[in-house]
């Protein structure tokens, strides 16, 4: 769990633009892993799950930052 906490703290320190760029990079990486897995070249299939979790965490932080920037808990 120590790695998760460090990753989340690092995400909170980044700007919205940096988070969007990071998410874009991870989505490209996820696509690459899925294609390799489809042709049975990916030996470490757990990487697909790891990247999906990282993207979800980035999306969570992005949502909080955008809400914070736009004035709190408005819907």
Rosetta blueprint (number, residue, H / E / L):
1 X L
2 X H
3 X H
4 X H
5 X H
6 X H
7 X H
8 X H
9 X H
10 X H
11 X H
12 X H
13 X H
14 X L
15 X L
16 X H
17 X H
18 X H
19 X H
20 X H
21 X H
22 X H
23 X H
24 X H
25 X H
26 X H
27 X H
28 X H
29 X H
30 X H
31 X H
32 X H
33 X H
34 X H
35 X H
36 X H
37 X H
38 X H
39 X L
40 X L
41 X L
42 X L
43 X L
44 X L
45 X L
46 X H
47 X H
48 X H
49 X H
50 X H
51 X H
52 X H
53 X H
54 X H
55 X H
56 X H
57 X H
58 X H
59 X H
60 X H
61 X H
62 X H
63 X H
64 X H
65 X H
66 X H
67 X H
68 X H
69 X H
70 X L
71 X L
72 X L
73 X L
74 X L
75 X L
